[in-house]
Amino acid sequence: MLNDTTAAFQNVAEMMIDTTRDVFYAGLGVFATIEEEARDAFDALVREGKQVEKGRPNTLTAKAVVEVEDEVRDAEREAKAAGRKVEALSKDLEARIVEAVGTVLHRMNVPTRDDIESLKKSVDRLNKKAIELRSA
């Protein structure tokens, strides 16, 4: 009976860990999807801009071209900085999700893996003592 209880606790703990992991991966998936969509939109805008530039080479002054190129370089720097911020935010989100799930599990009094291992060892010791007492 104690072995069944221990196994049940282990199953519940493993299910909670799997669910927690899935929630974490879903959060990362959201960030990855947003990043991919933004990159695709940016690439489409670049293609359109190149087509416009090819269509009007004589109407743009040299000064305007230089200003646009400067703006493009600034935008590239900002995009790289934004990418770094997204990466930092995803790491922060990961830490917060892990912390929040841990807090919820603790409040629900869900045993940790260490708690289950300790309980299993206690059950094993009790089973050994019960066997010893039966054979004595």
C-alpha positions as CSV (number, residue, x, y, z in Angstrom):
1,M,0.0,0.0,0.0
2,L,2.8,2.4,0.8
3,N,4.5,1.5,-2.5
4,D,1.3,2.3,-4.3
5,T,1.0,5.7,-2.5
6,T,4.6,6.5,-3.3
7,A,4.1,5.6,-6.9
8,A,1.0,7.8,-7.0
9,F,2.9,10.7,-5.6
10,Q,5.7,10.2,-8.1
11,N,3.2,10.1,-11.0
12,V,1.5,13.3,-9.8
13,A,4.8,15.1,-9.4
14,E,6.0,14.0,-12.9
15,M,2.7,15.2,-14.4
16,M,3.1,18.6,-12.7
17,I,6.7,18.8,-13.9
18,D,5.7,18.0,-17.5
19,T,2.9,20.5,-17.4
20,T,5.2,23.2,-16.0
21,R,7.7,22.4,-18.8
22,D,4.9,22.7,-21.4
23,V,3.9,26.1,-20.0
24,F,7.5,27.3,-20.2
25,Y,7.9,26.0,-23.8
26,A,4.6,27.7,-24.8
27,G,6.0,31.0,-23.4
28,L,9.2,30.6,-25.4
29,G,7.1,29.7,-28.5
30,V,5.2,33.0,-28.2
31,F,8.5,35.0,-28.1
32,A,9.9,33.0,-31.0
33,T,6.8,33.5,-33.1
34,I,6.7,37.2,-32.5
35,E,10.4,37.5,-33.4
36,E,9.9,35.5,-36.6
37,E,6.9,37.5,-37.7
38,A,8.7,40.8,-37.0
39,R,11.7,39.6,-39.0
40,D,9.5,38.5,-41.9
41,A,7.7,41.9,-41.9
42,F,11.0,43.8,-41.8
43,D,12.4,41.7,-44.7
44,A,9.3,42.4,-46.7
45,L,9.6,46.1,-46.1
46,V,13.3,46.0,-47.2
47,R,12.4,44.3,-50.4
48,E,9.7,46.9,-51.2
49,G,12.1,49.7,-50.4
50,K,14.7,48.3,-52.8
51,Q,12.1,48.1,-55.5
52,V,11.1,51.7,-54.9
53,E,14.7,52.8,-55.0
54,K,15.3,50.9,-58.3
55,G,12.2,52.5,-59.8
56,R,13.3,56.1,-58.9
57,P,17.1,56.4,-59.1
58,N,17.1,59.8,-60.8
59,T,14.5,61.5,-58.5
60,L,16.5,60.9,-55.2
61,T,19.2,63.3,-54.5
62,A,22.6,62.1,-53.3
63,K,21.9,63.8,-49.9
64,A,18.6,62.0,-49.5
65,V,20.2,58.6,-50.4
66,V,22.9,59.2,-47.7
67,E,20.3,60.2,-45.2
68,V,18.3,57.1,-46.0
69,E,21.3,54.9,-45.7
70,D,22.1,56.5,-42.3
71,E,18.5,55.8,-41.2
72,V,18.9,52.2,-42.4
73,R,22.1,51.7,-40.3
74,D,20.4,53.3,-37.3
75,A,17.4,50.9,-37.8
76,E,19.7,47.9,-38.0
77,R,21.4,48.9,-34.8
78,E,18.0,49.3,-33.1
79,A,16.8,46.0,-34.5
80,K,19.9,44.3,-33.0
81,A,19.4,46.0,-29.7
82,A,15.7,45.0,-29.8
83,G,16.8,41.4,-30.5
84,R,19.0,41.4,-27.5
85,K,16.2,42.9,-25.3
86,V,13.9,40.1,-26.5
87,E,16.4,37.5,-25.6
88,A,16.9,39.1,-22.2
89,L,13.1,39.3,-21.7
90,S,12.7,35.6,-22.7
91,K,15.3,34.6,-20.1
92,D,13.5,36.8,-17.5
93,L,10.2,35.3,-18.5
94,E,11.7,31.8,-18.1
95,A,12.9,32.6,-14.6
96,R,9.6,34.1,-13.6
97,I,7.6,31.1,-15.0
98,V,9.9,28.7,-13.1
99,E,9.5,30.8,-9.9
100,A,5.8,31.2,-10.3
101,V,5.2,27.5,-10.9
102,G,7.4,26.6,-8.0
103,T,5.5,29.0,-5.8
104,V,2.2,27.5,-6.9
105,L,3.4,24.0,-6.4
106,H,4.7,24.9,-2.9
107,R,1.3,26.5,-2.0
108,M,-0.5,23.4,-3.2
109,N,1.8,21.4,-1.0
110,V,2.9,19.3,-4.0
111,P,5.9,17.4,-3.0
112,T,9.2,18.0,-4.7
113,R,11.3,15.3,-6.3
114,D,13.5,15.3,-3.2
115,D,10.4,14.9,-0.9
116,I,9.3,11.9,-2.9
117,E,12.7,10.3,-2.9
118,S,12.9,10.8,0.9
119,L,9.4,9.3,1.3
120,K,10.4,6.4,-0.9
121,K,13.5,5.7,1.2
122,S,11.4,5.8,4.3
123,V,8.8,3.4,2.8
124,D,11.6,1.1,1.7
125,R,13.0,1.1,5.3
126,L,9.6,0.4,6.7
127,N,9.0,-2.4,4.3
128,K,12.3,-4.0,5.3
129,K,11.5,-3.7,9.0
130,A,8.0,-5.2,8.3
131,I,9.6,-8.2,6.5
132,E,12.1,-8.6,9.3
133,L,9.3,-8.6,11.9
134,R,7.2,-11.1,9.9
135,S,10.1,-13.5,9.6
136,A,11.1,-13.2,13.3
